[in-house]
Amino acid sequence: HTQAVMPLRGKILNCEEHTTAKALSNQEISDLVTAIGTGAGEKFHYDGLRYGKIILLMDADSDGCHISTLLLDF
């Protein structure tokens, strides 16, 4: 019953290489966490989840592939 579209501005931070605090200081990551509604790290609560599915849609080029990988890693 609830749908949303969230555009991203370029590649997001590689969360694999950073602490949760560093990742959340990134605006794109912070916006994603807010949109999903669960919080992150120690403040993660599954009860806040706003969506049953999250669909990633990127360009079919190497940058789009890289962005998909970064989002899945996050």
mmJSON file of the N, C-alpha and C atoms, coordinates in Angstrom:
{"data_MODEL":{"atom_site":{
"group_PDB":["ATOM","ATOM","ATOM","ATOM","ATOM","ATOM","ATOM","ATOM","ATOM","ATOM","ATOM","ATOM","ATOM","ATOM","ATOM","ATOM","ATOM","ATOM","ATOM","ATOM","ATOM","ATOM","ATOM","ATOM","ATOM","ATOM","ATOM","ATOM","ATOM","ATOM","ATOM","ATOM","ATOM","ATOM","ATOM","ATOM","ATOM","ATOM","ATOM","ATOM","ATOM","ATOM","ATOM","ATOM","ATOM","ATOM","ATOM","ATOM","ATOM","ATOM","ATOM","ATOM","ATOM","ATOM","ATOM","ATOM","ATOM","ATOM","ATOM","ATOM","ATOM","ATOM","ATOM","ATOM","ATOM","ATOM","ATOM","ATOM","ATOM","ATOM","ATOM","ATOM","ATOM","ATOM","ATOM","ATOM","ATOM","ATOM","ATOM","ATOM","ATOM","ATOM","ATOM","ATOM","ATOM","ATOM","ATOM","ATOM","ATOM","ATOM","ATOM","ATOM","ATOM","ATOM","ATOM","ATOM","ATOM","ATOM","ATOM","ATOM","ATOM","ATOM","ATOM","ATOM","ATOM","ATOM","ATOM","ATOM","ATOM","ATOM","ATOM","ATOM","ATOM","ATOM","ATOM","ATOM","ATOM","ATOM","ATOM","ATOM","ATOM","ATOM","ATOM","ATOM","ATOM","ATOM","ATOM","ATOM","ATOM","ATOM","ATOM","ATOM","ATOM","ATOM","ATOM","ATOM","ATOM","ATOM","ATOM","ATOM","ATOM","ATOM","ATOM","ATOM","ATOM","ATOM","ATOM","ATOM","ATOM","ATOM","ATOM","ATOM","ATOM","ATOM","ATOM","ATOM","ATOM","ATOM","ATOM","ATOM","ATOM","ATOM","ATOM","ATOM","ATOM","ATOM","ATOM","ATOM","ATOM","ATOM","ATOM","ATOM","ATOM","ATOM","ATOM","ATOM","ATOM","ATOM","ATOM","ATOM","ATOM","ATOM","ATOM","ATOM","ATOM","ATOM","ATOM","ATOM","ATOM","ATOM","ATOM","ATOM","ATOM","ATOM","ATOM","ATOM","ATOM","ATOM","ATOM","ATOM","ATOM","ATOM","ATOM","ATOM","ATOM","ATOM","ATOM","ATOM","ATOM","ATOM","ATOM","ATOM","ATOM","ATOM","ATOM","ATOM","ATOM","ATOM","ATOM","ATOM","ATOM","ATOM"],
"id":[1,2,3,4,5,6,7,8,9,10,11,12,13,14,15,16,17,18,19,20,21,22,23,24,25,26,27,28,29,30,31,32,33,34,35,36,37,38,39,40,41,42,43,44,45,46,47,48,49,50,51,52,53,54,55,56,57,58,59,60,61,62,63,64,65,66,67,68,69,70,71,72,73,74,75,76,77,78,79,80,81,82,83,84,85,86,87,88,89,90,91,92,93,94,95,96,97,98,99,100,101,102,103,104,105,106,107,108,109,110,111,112,113,114,115,116,117,118,119,120,121,122,123,124,125,126,127,128,129,130,131,132,133,134,135,136,137,138,139,140,141,142,143,144,145,146,147,148,149,150,151,152,153,154,155,156,157,158,159,160,161,162,163,164,165,166,167,168,169,170,171,172,173,174,175,176,177,178,179,180,181,182,183,184,185,186,187,188,189,190,191,192,193,194,195,196,197,198,199,200,201,202,203,204,205,206,207,208,209,210,211,212,213,214,215,216,217,218,219,220,221,222],
"type_symbol":["N","C","C","N","C","C","N","C","C","N","C","C","N","C","C","N","C","C","N","C","C","N","C","C","N","C","C","N","C","C","N","C","C","N","C","C","N","C","C","N","C","C","N","C","C","N","C","C","N","C","C","N","C","C","N","C","C","N","C","C","N","C","C","N","C","C","N","C","C","N","C","C","N","C","C","N","C","C","N","C","C","N","C","C","N","C","C","N","C","C","N","C","C","N","C","C","N","C","C","N","C","C","N","C","C","N","C","C","N","C","C","N","C","C","N","C","C","N","C","C","N","C","C","N","C","C","N","C","C","N","C","C","N","C","C","N","C","C","N","C","C","N","C","C","N","C","C","N","C","C","N","C","C","N","C","C","N","C","C","N","C","C","N","C","C","N","C","C","N","C","C","N","C","C","N","C","C","N","C","C","N","C","C","N","C","C","N","C","C","N","C","C","N","C","C","N","C","C","N","C","C","N","C","C","N","C","C","N","C","C","N","C","C","N","C","C","N","C","C","N","C","C"],
"label_atom_id":["N","CA","C","N","CA","C","N","CA","C","N","CA","C","N","CA","C","N","CA","C","N","CA","C","N","CA","C","N","CA","C","N","CA","C","N","CA","C","N","CA","C","N","CA","C","N","CA","C","N","CA","C","N","CA","C","N","CA","C","N","CA","C","N","CA","C","N","CA","C","N","CA","C","N","CA","C","N","CA","C","N","CA","C","N","CA","C","N","CA","C","N","CA","C","N","CA","C","N","CA","C","N","CA","C","N","CA","C","N","CA","C","N","CA","C","N","CA","C","N","CA","C","N","CA","C","N","CA","C","N","CA","C","N","CA","C","N","CA","C","N","CA","C","N","CA","C","N","CA","C","N","CA","C","N","CA","C","N","CA","C","N","CA","C","N","CA","C","N","CA","C","N","CA","C","N","CA","C","N","CA","C","N","CA","C","N","CA","C","N","CA","C","N","CA","C","N","CA","C","N","CA","C","N","CA","C","N","CA","C","N","CA","C","N","CA","C","N","CA","C","N","CA","C","N","CA","C","N","CA","C","N","CA","C","N","CA","C","N","CA","C","N","CA","C","N","CA","C","N","CA","C","N","CA","C","N","CA","C"],
"label_alt_id":[null,null,null,null,null,null,null,null,null,null,null,null,null,null,null,null,null,null,null,null,null,null,null,null,null,null,null,null,null,null,null,null,null,null,null,null,null,null,null,null,null,null,null,null,null,null,null,null,null,null,null,null,null,null,null,null,null,null,null,null,null,null,null,null,null,null,null,null,null,null,null,null,null,null,null,null,null,null,null,null,null,null,null,null,null,null,null,null,null,null,null,null,null,null,null,null,null,null,null,null,null,null,null,null,null,null,null,null,null,null,null,null,null,null,null,null,null,null,null,null,null,null,null,null,null,null,null,null,null,null,null,null,null,null,null,null,null,null,null,null,null,null,null,null,null,null,null,null,null,null,null,null,null,null,null,null,null,null,null,null,null,null,null,null,null,null,null,null,null,null,null,null,null,null,null,null,null,null,null,null,null,null,null,null,null,null,null,null,null,null,null,null,null,null,null,null,null,null,null,null,null,null,null,null,null,null,null,null,null,null,null,null,null,null,null,null,null,null,null,null,null,null],
"label_comp_id":["HIS","HIS","HIS","THR","THR","THR","GLN","GLN","GLN","ALA","ALA","ALA","VAL","VAL","VAL","MET","MET","MET","PRO","PRO","PRO","LEU","LEU","LEU","ARG","ARG","ARG","GLY","GLY","GLY","LYS","LYS","LYS","ILE","ILE","ILE","LEU","LEU","LEU","ASN","ASN","ASN","CYS","CYS","CYS","GLU","GLU","GLU","GLU","GLU","GLU","HIS","HIS","HIS","THR","THR","THR","THR","THR","THR","ALA","ALA","ALA","LYS","LYS","LYS","ALA","ALA","ALA","LEU","LEU","LEU","SER","SER","SER","ASN","ASN","ASN","GLN","GLN","GLN","GLU","GLU","GLU","ILE","ILE","ILE","SER","SER","SER","ASP","ASP","ASP","LEU","LEU","LEU","VAL","VAL","VAL","THR","THR","THR","ALA","ALA","ALA","ILE","ILE","ILE","GLY","GLY","GLY","THR","THR","THR","GLY","GLY","GLY","ALA","ALA","ALA","GLY","GLY","GLY","GLU","GLU","GLU","LYS","LYS","LYS","PHE","PHE","PHE","HIS","HIS","HIS","TYR","TYR","TYR","ASP","ASP","ASP","GLY","GLY","GLY","LEU","LEU","LEU","ARG","ARG","ARG","TYR","TYR","TYR","GLY","GLY","GLY","LYS","LYS","LYS","ILE","ILE","ILE","ILE","ILE","ILE","LEU","LEU","LEU","LEU","LEU","LEU","MET","MET","MET","ASP","ASP","ASP","ALA","ALA","ALA","ASP","ASP","ASP","SER","SER","SER","ASP","ASP","ASP","GLY","GLY","GLY","CYS","CYS","CYS","HIS","HIS","HIS","ILE","ILE","ILE","SER","SER","SER","THR","THR","THR","LEU","LEU","LEU","LEU","LEU","LEU","LEU","LEU","LEU","ASP","ASP","ASP","PHE","PHE","PHE"],
"label_asym_id":["A","A","A","A","A","A","A","A","A","A","A","A","A","A","A","A","A","A","A","A","A","A","A","A","A","A","A","A","A","A","A","A","A","A","A","A","A","A","A","A","A","A","A","A","A","A","A","A","A","A","A","A","A","A","A","A","A","A","A","A","A","A","A","A","A","A","A","A","A","A","A","A","A","A","A","A","A","A","A","A","A","A","A","A","A","A","A","A","A","A","A","A","A","A","A","A","A","A","A","A","A","A","A","A","A","A","A","A","A","A","A","A","A","A","A","A","A","A","A","A","A","A","A","A","A","A","A","A","A","A","A","A","A","A","A","A","A","A","A","A","A","A","A","A","A","A","A","A","A","A","A","A","A","A","A","A","A","A","A","A","A","A","A","A","A","A","A","A","A","A","A","A","A","A","A","A","A","A","A","A","A","A","A","A","A","A","A","A","A","A","A","A","A","A","A","A","A","A","A","A","A","A","A","A","A","A","A","A","A","A","A","A","A","A","A","A","A","A","A","A","A","A"],
"label_entity_id":["1","1","1","1","1","1","1","1","1","1","1","1","1","1","1","1","1","1","1","1","1","1","1","1","1","1","1","1","1","1","1","1","1","1","1","1","1","1","1","1","1","1","1","1","1","1","1","1","1","1","1","1","1","1","1","1","1","1","1","1","1","1","1","1","1","1","1","1","1","1","1","1","1","1","1","1","1","1","1","1","1","1","1","1","1","1","1","1","1","1","1","1","1","1","1","1","1","1","1","1","1","1","1","1","1","1","1","1","1","1","1","1","1","1","1","1","1","1","1","1","1","1","1","1","1","1","1","1","1","1","1","1","1","1","1","1","1","1","1","1","1","1","1","1","1","1","1","1","1","1","1","1","1","1","1","1","1","1","1","1","1","1","1","1","1","1","1","1","1","1","1","1","1","1","1","1","1","1","1","1","1","1","1","1","1","1","1","1","1","1","1","1","1","1","1","1","1","1","1","1","1","1","1","1","1","1","1","1","1","1","1","1","1","1","1","1","1","1","1","1","1","1"],
"label_seq_id":[1,1,1,2,2,2,3,3,3,4,4,4,5,5,5,6,6,6,7,7,7,8,8,8,9,9,9,10,10,10,11,11,11,12,12,12,13,13,13,14,14,14,15,15,15,16,16,16,17,17,17,18,18,18,19,19,19,20,20,20,21,21,21,22,22,22,23,23,23,24,24,24,25,25,25,26,26,26,27,27,27,28,28,28,29,29,29,30,30,30,31,31,31,32,32,32,33,33,33,34,34,34,35,35,35,36,36,36,37,37,37,38,38,38,39,39,39,40,40,40,41,41,41,42,42,42,43,43,43,44,44,44,45,45,45,46,46,46,47,47,47,48,48,48,49,49,49,50,50,50,51,51,51,52,52,52,53,53,53,54,54,54,55,55,55,56,56,56,57,57,57,58,58,58,59,59,59,60,60,60,61,61,61,62,62,62,63,63,63,64,64,64,65,65,65,66,66,66,67,67,67,68,68,68,69,69,69,70,70,70,71,71,71,72,72,72,73,73,73,74,74,74],
"pdbx_PDB_ins_code":[null,null,null,null,null,null,null,null,null,null,null,null,null,null,null,null,null,null,null,null,null,null,null,null,null,null,null,null,null,null,null,null,null,null,null,null,null,null,null,null,null,null,null,null,null,null,null,null,null,null,null,null,null,null,null,null,null,null,null,null,null,null,null,null,null,null,null,null,null,null,null,null,null,null,null,null,null,null,null,null,null,null,null,null,null,null,null,null,null,null,null,null,null,null,null,null,null,null,null,null,null,null,null,null,null,null,null,null,null,null,null,null,null,null,null,null,null,null,null,null,null,null,null,null,null,null,null,null,null,null,null,null,null,null,null,null,null,null,null,null,null,null,null,null,null,null,null,null,null,null,null,null,null,null,null,null,null,null,null,null,null,null,null,null,null,null,null,null,null,null,null,null,null,null,null,null,null,null,null,null,null,null,null,null,null,null,null,null,null,null,null,null,null,null,null,null,null,null,null,null,null,null,null,null,null,null,null,null,null,null,null,null,null,null,null,null,null,null,null,null,null,null],
"Cartn_x":[0.809,0.0,0.852,2.115,2.983,4.129,4.326,5.433,6.144,7.417,8.195,9.323,9.792,10.946,11.968,13.197,14.245,15.428,15.625,16.777,18.071,19.148,20.457,21.301,22.213,23.105,24.483,24.677,25.984,26.222,27.488,27.877,27.83,27.355,27.311,28.646,28.811,30.013,30.121,31.338,31.568,31.551,30.432,30.234,31.105,31.609,32.477,33.744,34.199,35.476,35.367,34.146,33.965,33.138,33.272,32.459,31.022,30.117,28.715,28.579,29.295,29.222,29.699,30.784,31.312,30.328,29.738,28.773,27.558,27.06,25.875,26.142,27.404,27.725,27.629,27.568,27.396,25.929,25.635,24.256,23.417,23.956,23.19,22.81,23.762,23.503,22.491,22.665,21.738,20.319,20.182,18.877,18.252,19.075,18.574,18.063,18.825,18.427,17.118,16.987,15.76,14.582,14.788,13.717,13.265,14.211,13.868,13.168,13.603,12.915,13.408,14.418,14.858,15.953,16.606,17.8,18.963,20.123,21.29,22.193,23.01,23.963,23.244,23.661,23.062,21.6,21.206,19.835,18.915,19.367,18.557,17.364,16.16,14.933,14.086,13.914,13.163,11.713,11.201,9.812,9.54,10.564,10.376,10.362,10.569,10.64,9.38,9.563,8.43,7.979,8.808,8.505,8.738,7.91,8.071,9.114,9.374,10.372,11.143,12.4,13.21,13.768,13.467,13.89,14.952,16.085,17.18,17.106,17.137,17.086,18.236,19.181,20.348,20.53,21.389,21.763,22.461,22.327,22.952,24.365,25.168,26.566,27.444,28.741,29.646,29.404,29.074,28.779,27.512,26.482,25.246,25.475,26.315,26.667,27.401,28.309,29.059,28.129,27.219,26.266,25.398,24.94,24.158,24.934,26.195,27.047,27.238,27.45,27.608,26.334,25.181,23.913,23.66,23.966,23.796,24.748,25.936,26.909,26.406,25.815,25.257,24.178],
"Cartn_y":[-1.199,0.0,1.261,1.105,2.271,2.104,3.099,3.097,4.433,4.408,5.64,5.485,6.582,6.598,7.537,7.069,7.905,7.967,9.099,9.221,9.412,8.827,9.002,9.921,10.598,11.507,10.86,10.084,9.457,8.248,7.89,6.716,7.024,6.045,6.217,5.779,6.074,5.705,4.184,3.649,2.223,1.92,1.401,1.179,0.048,-0.805,-1.909,-1.386,-0.23,0.315,1.275,1.547,2.585,2.094,2.798,2.504,2.962,2.506,2.921,4.428,5.008,6.46,7.217,6.753,7.401,7.255,6.054,5.826,6.73,6.858,7.67,9.171,9.567,10.982,11.363,10.357,10.584,10.891,11.965,12.413,11.372,10.745,9.744,8.56,8.06,6.926,7.323,8.49,8.983,9.097,9.605,9.719,8.341,7.372,6.008,5.397,5.544,5.004,5.644,6.941,7.637,7.145,6.989,6.542,5.115,4.237,2.848,2.77,3.601,3.721,2.836,2.02,1.07,1.596,2.682,3.108,2.224,2.394,1.606,1.399,0.366,0.091,-0.276,0.335,0.069,0.509,1.438,1.971,1.268,0.136,-0.601,-1.246,-0.973,-1.592,-1.994,-3.296,-3.824,-3.338,-3.0,-2.55,-1.265,-0.478,0.774,0.64,-0.577,-0.796,-0.286,0.558,1.195,0.475,-0.423,-1.044,-2.55,-3.311,-4.751,-5.172,-4.317,-4.589,-3.318,-3.511,-2.397,-2.832,-2.087,-2.414,-1.415,-1.927,-1.081,-0.994,0.209,0.423,1.349,0.815,1.583,1.507,2.373,2.311,0.978,0.5,-0.766,-0.526,0.167,0.388,0.065,0.261,-0.111,0.725,1.999,2.828,2.353,2.018,1.514,0.2,-0.642,-1.918,-1.664,-0.703,-0.373,0.197,1.054,1.631,0.53,-0.417,-1.552,-2.324,-2.589,-3.328,-2.565,-1.263,-0.447,-0.44,-0.371,-0.385,-1.739,-2.818,-4.144,-4.355,-3.824,-3.915,-3.141,-1.967,-1.155,-1.933],
"Cartn_z":[0.0,0.0,0.0,0.391,0.448,-0.533,-1.362,-2.303,-2.216,-2.533,-2.558,-3.572,-4.071,-4.969,-4.357,-4.268,-3.696,-4.665,-5.296,-6.189,-5.388,-5.871,-5.245,-6.114,-5.491,-6.213,-6.322,-7.36,-7.607,-6.728,-6.596,-5.813,-4.323,-3.548,-2.1,-1.501,-0.244,0.5,0.603,0.489,0.668,2.169,2.666,4.106,4.643,3.773,4.189,4.861,4.422,4.87,6.053,6.535,7.551,8.737,9.851,11.026,10.762,11.602,11.47,11.61,12.562,12.768,11.53,10.93,9.718,8.563,8.428,7.35,7.516,8.741,8.976,8.864,8.888,8.687,7.209,6.325,4.897,4.622,3.919,3.694,2.972,1.935,1.18,2.067,2.842,3.733,4.799,5.372,6.394,5.838,4.616,3.969,3.737,3.336,3.127,4.427,5.491,6.791,7.244,7.067,7.436,6.598,5.297,4.405,4.731,5.034,5.348,6.702,7.654,8.927,10.051,9.817,10.842,11.748,11.383,12.106,11.672,12.284,11.909,13.115,13.05,14.123,15.409,16.509,17.821,17.894,17.029,17.048,16.048,15.47,14.51,15.202,14.684,15.181,13.983,13.805,12.673,12.667,13.81,13.925,13.132,12.878,12.159,10.648,10.137,8.687,7.997,6.999,6.328,5.069,4.536,3.253,3.307,2.589,2.516,1.502,0.526,-0.515,-0.792,-1.145,-1.634,-2.984,-3.995,-5.356,-5.779,-6.23,-6.71,-8.231,-8.748,-10.191,-10.566,-11.325,-11.735,-13.244,-13.763,-15.168,-15.441,-16.675,-17.069,-17.601,-16.805,-17.175,-15.963,-16.09,-14.995,-13.734,-13.886,-12.703,-11.996,-12.759,-12.175,-11.445,-12.018,-11.381,-10.063,-10.069,-8.866,-7.787,-8.164,-7.212,-6.605,-7.429,-6.919,-5.868,-6.154,-5.231,-3.927,-4.007,-2.806,-1.96,-2.601,-1.876,-1.225,-1.918,-1.337,-0.161,-0.272,0.834,2.049,1.791,2.876,3.603],
"occupancy":[1.0,1.0,1.0,1.0,1.0,1.0,1.0,1.0,1.0,1.0,1.0,1.0,1.0,1.0,1.0,1.0,1.0,1.0,1.0,1.0,1.0,1.0,1.0,1.0,1.0,1.0,1.0,1.0,1.0,1.0,1.0,1.0,1.0,1.0,1.0,1.0,1.0,1.0,1.0,1.0,1.0,1.0,1.0,1.0,1.0,1.0,1.0,1.0,1.0,1.0,1.0,1.0,1.0,1.0,1.0,1.0,1.0,1.0,1.0,1.0,1.0,1.0,1.0,1.0,1.0,1.0,1.0,1.0,1.0,1.0,1.0,1.0,1.0,1.0,1.0,1.0,1.0,1.0,1.0,1.0,1.0,1.0,1.0,1.0,1.0,1.0,1.0,1.0,1.0,1.0,1.0,1.0,1.0,1.0,1.0,1.0,1.0,1.0,1.0,1.0,1.0,1.0,1.0,1.0,1.0,1.0,1.0,1.0,1.0,1.0,1.0,1.0,1.0,1.0,1.0,1.0,1.0,1.0,1.0,1.0,1.0,1.0,1.0,1.0,1.0,1.0,1.0,1.0,1.0,1.0,1.0,1.0,1.0,1.0,1.0,1.0,1.0,1.0,1.0,1.0,1.0,1.0,1.0,1.0,1.0,1.0,1.0,1.0,1.0,1.0,1.0,1.0,1.0,1.0,1.0,1.0,1.0,1.0,1.0,1.0,1.0,1.0,1.0,1.0,1.0,1.0,1.0,1.0,1.0,1.0,1.0,1.0,1.0,1.0,1.0,1.0,1.0,1.0,1.0,1.0,1.0,1.0,1.0,1.0,1.0,1.0,1.0,1.0,1.0,1.0,1.0,1.0,1.0,1.0,1.0,1.0,1.0,1.0,1.0,1.0,1.0,1.0,1.0,1.0,1.0,1.0,1.0,1.0,1.0,1.0,1.0,1.0,1.0,1.0,1.0,1.0,1.0,1.0,1.0,1.0,1.0,1.0],
"B_iso_or_equiv":[0.0,0.0,0.0,0.0,0.0,0.0,0.0,0.0,0.0,0.0,0.0,0.0,0.0,0.0,0.0,0.0,0.0,0.0,0.0,0.0,0.0,0.0,0.0,0.0,0.0,0.0,0.0,0.0,0.0,0.0,0.0,0.0,0.0,0.0,0.0,0.0,0.0,0.0,0.0,0.0,0.0,0.0,0.0,0.0,0.0,0.0,0.0,0.0,0.0,0.0,0.0,0.0,0.0,0.0,0.0,0.0,0.0,0.0,0.0,0.0,0.0,0.0,0.0,0.0,0.0,0.0,0.0,0.0,0.0,0.0,0.0,0.0,0.0,0.0,0.0,0.0,0.0,0.0,0.0,0.0,0.0,0.0,0.0,0.0,0.0,0.0,0.0,0.0,0.0,0.0,0.0,0.0,0.0,0.0,0.0,0.0,0.0,0.0,0.0,0.0,0.0,0.0,0.0,0.0,0.0,0.0,0.0,0.0,0.0,0.0,0.0,0.0,0.0,0.0,0.0,0.0,0.0,0.0,0.0,0.0,0.0,0.0,0.0,0.0,0.0,0.0,0.0,0.0,0.0,0.0,0.0,0.0,0.0,0.0,0.0,0.0,0.0,0.0,0.0,0.0,0.0,0.0,0.0,0.0,0.0,0.0,0.0,0.0,0.0,0.0,0.0,0.0,0.0,0.0,0.0,0.0,0.0,0.0,0.0,0.0,0.0,0.0,0.0,0.0,0.0,0.0,0.0,0.0,0.0,0.0,0.0,0.0,0.0,0.0,0.0,0.0,0.0,0.0,0.0,0.0,0.0,0.0,0.0,0.0,0.0,0.0,0.0,0.0,0.0,0.0,0.0,0.0,0.0,0.0,0.0,0.0,0.0,0.0,0.0,0.0,0.0,0.0,0.0,0.0,0.0,0.0,0.0,0.0,0.0,0.0,0.0,0.0,0.0,0.0,0.0,0.0,0.0,0.0,0.0,0.0,0.0,0.0],
"pdbx_formal_charge":[null,null,null,null,null,null,null,null,null,null,null,null,null,null,null,null,null,null,null,null,null,null,null,null,null,null,null,null,null,null,null,null,null,null,null,null,null,null,null,null,null,null,null,null,null,null,null,null,null,null,null,null,null,null,null,null,null,null,null,null,null,null,null,null,null,null,null,null,null,null,null,null,null,null,null,null,null,null,null,null,null,null,null,null,null,null,null,null,null,null,null,null,null,null,null,null,null,null,null,null,null,null,null,null,null,null,null,null,null,null,null,null,null,null,null,null,null,null,null,null,null,null,null,null,null,null,null,null,null,null,null,null,null,null,null,null,null,null,null,null,null,null,null,null,null,null,null,null,null,null,null,null,null,null,null,null,null,null,null,null,null,null,null,null,null,null,null,null,null,null,null,null,null,null,null,null,null,null,null,null,null,null,null,null,null,null,null,null,null,null,null,null,null,null,null,null,null,null,null,null,null,null,null,null,null,null,null,null,null,null,null,null,null,null,null,null,null,null,null,null,null,null],
"auth_seq_id":[1,1,1,2,2,2,3,3,3,4,4,4,5,5,5,6,6,6,7,7,7,8,8,8,9,9,9,10,10,10,11,11,11,12,12,12,13,13,13,14,14,14,15,15,15,16,16,16,17,17,17,18,18,18,19,19,19,20,20,20,21,21,21,22,22,22,23,23,23,24,24,24,25,25,25,26,26,26,27,27,27,28,28,28,29,29,29,30,30,30,31,31,31,32,32,32,33,33,33,34,34,34,35,35,35,36,36,36,37,37,37,38,38,38,39,39,39,40,40,40,41,41,41,42,42,42,43,43,43,44,44,44,45,45,45,46,46,46,47,47,47,48,48,48,49,49,49,50,50,50,51,51,51,52,52,52,53,53,53,54,54,54,55,55,55,56,56,56,57,57,57,58,58,58,59,59,59,60,60,60,61,61,61,62,62,62,63,63,63,64,64,64,65,65,65,66,66,66,67,67,67,68,68,68,69,69,69,70,70,70,71,71,71,72,72,72,73,73,73,74,74,74],
"auth_comp_id":["HIS","HIS","HIS","THR","THR","THR","GLN","GLN","GLN","ALA","ALA","ALA","VAL","VAL","VAL","MET","MET","MET","PRO","PRO","PRO","LEU","LEU","LEU","ARG","ARG","ARG","GLY","GLY","GLY","LYS","LYS","LYS","ILE","ILE","ILE","LEU","LEU","LEU","ASN","ASN","ASN","CYS","CYS","CYS","GLU","GLU","GLU","GLU","GLU","GLU","HIS","HIS","HIS","THR","THR","THR","THR","THR","THR","ALA","ALA","ALA","LYS","LYS","LYS","ALA","ALA","ALA","LEU","LEU","LEU","SER","SER","SER","ASN","ASN","ASN","GLN","GLN","GLN","GLU","GLU","GLU","ILE","ILE","ILE","SER","SER","SER","ASP","ASP","ASP","LEU","LEU","LEU","VAL","VAL","VAL","THR","THR","THR","ALA","ALA","ALA","ILE","ILE","ILE","GLY","GLY","GLY","THR","THR","THR","GLY","GLY","GLY","ALA","ALA","ALA","GLY","GLY","GLY","GLU","GLU","GLU","LYS","LYS","LYS","PHE","PHE","PHE","HIS","HIS","HIS","TYR","TYR","TYR","ASP","ASP","ASP","GLY","GLY","GLY","LEU","LEU","LEU","ARG","ARG","ARG","TYR","TYR","TYR","GLY","GLY","GLY","LYS","LYS","LYS","ILE","ILE","ILE","ILE","ILE","ILE","LEU","LEU","LEU","LEU","LEU","LEU","MET","MET","MET","ASP","ASP","ASP","ALA","ALA","ALA","ASP","ASP","ASP","SER","SER","SER","ASP","ASP","ASP","GLY","GLY","GLY","CYS","CYS","CYS","HIS","HIS","HIS","ILE","ILE","ILE","SER","SER","SER","THR","THR","THR","LEU","LEU","LEU","LEU","LEU","LEU","LEU","LEU","LEU","ASP","ASP","ASP","PHE","PHE","PHE"],
"auth_asym_id":["A","A","A","A","A","A","A","A","A","A","A","A","A","A","A","A","A","A","A","A","A","A","A","A","A","A","A","A","A","A","A","A","A","A","A","A","A","A","A","A","A","A","A","A","A","A","A","A","A","A","A","A","A","A","A","A","A","A","A","A","A","A","A","A","A","A","A","A","A","A","A","A","A","A","A","A","A","A","A","A","A","A","A","A","A","A","A","A","A","A","A","A","A","A","A","A","A","A","A","A","A","A","A","A","A","A","A","A","A","A","A","A","A","A","A","A","A","A","A","A","A","A","A","A","A","A","A","A","A","A","A","A","A","A","A","A","A","A","A","A","A","A","A","A","A","A","A","A","A","A","A","A","A","A","A","A","A","A","A","A","A","A","A","A","A","A","A","A","A","A","A","A","A","A","A","A","A","A","A","A","A","A","A","A","A","A","A","A","A","A","A","A","A","A","A","A","A","A","A","A","A","A","A","A","A","A","A","A","A","A","A","A","A","A","A","A","A","A","A","A","A","A"],
"auth_atom_id":["N","CA","C","N","CA","C","N","CA","C","N","CA","C","N","CA","C","N","CA","C","N","CA","C","N","CA","C","N","CA","C","N","CA","C","N","CA","C","N","CA","C","N","CA","C","N","CA","C","N","CA","C","N","CA","C","N","CA","C","N","CA","C","N","CA","C","N","CA","C","N","CA","C","N","CA","C","N","CA","C","N","CA","C","N","CA","C","N","CA","C","N","CA","C","N","CA","C","N","CA","C","N","CA","C","N","CA","C","N","CA","C","N","CA","C","N","CA","C","N","CA","C","N","CA","C","N","CA","C","N","CA","C","N","CA","C","N","CA","C","N","CA","C","N","CA","C","N","CA","C","N","CA","C","N","CA","C","N","CA","C","N","CA","C","N","CA","C","N","CA","C","N","CA","C","N","CA","C","N","CA","C","N","CA","C","N","CA","C","N","CA","C","N","CA","C","N","CA","C","N","CA","C","N","CA","C","N","CA","C","N","CA","C","N","CA","C","N","CA","C","N","CA","C","N","CA","C","N","CA","C","N","CA","C","N","CA","C","N","CA","C","N","CA","C","N","CA","C","N","CA","C","N","CA","C","N","CA","C"],
"pdbx_PDB_model_num":[1,1,1,1,1,1,1,1,1,1,1,1,1,1,1,1,1,1,1,1,1,1,1,1,1,1,1,1,1,1,1,1,1,1,1,1,1,1,1,1,1,1,1,1,1,1,1,1,1,1,1,1,1,1,1,1,1,1,1,1,1,1,1,1,1,1,1,1,1,1,1,1,1,1,1,1,1,1,1,1,1,1,1,1,1,1,1,1,1,1,1,1,1,1,1,1,1,1,1,1,1,1,1,1,1,1,1,1,1,1,1,1,1,1,1,1,1,1,1,1,1,1,1,1,1,1,1,1,1,1,1,1,1,1,1,1,1,1,1,1,1,1,1,1,1,1,1,1,1,1,1,1,1,1,1,1,1,1,1,1,1,1,1,1,1,1,1,1,1,1,1,1,1,1,1,1,1,1,1,1,1,1,1,1,1,1,1,1,1,1,1,1,1,1,1,1,1,1,1,1,1,1,1,1,1,1,1,1,1,1,1,1,1,1,1,1,1,1,1,1,1,1]
}}}
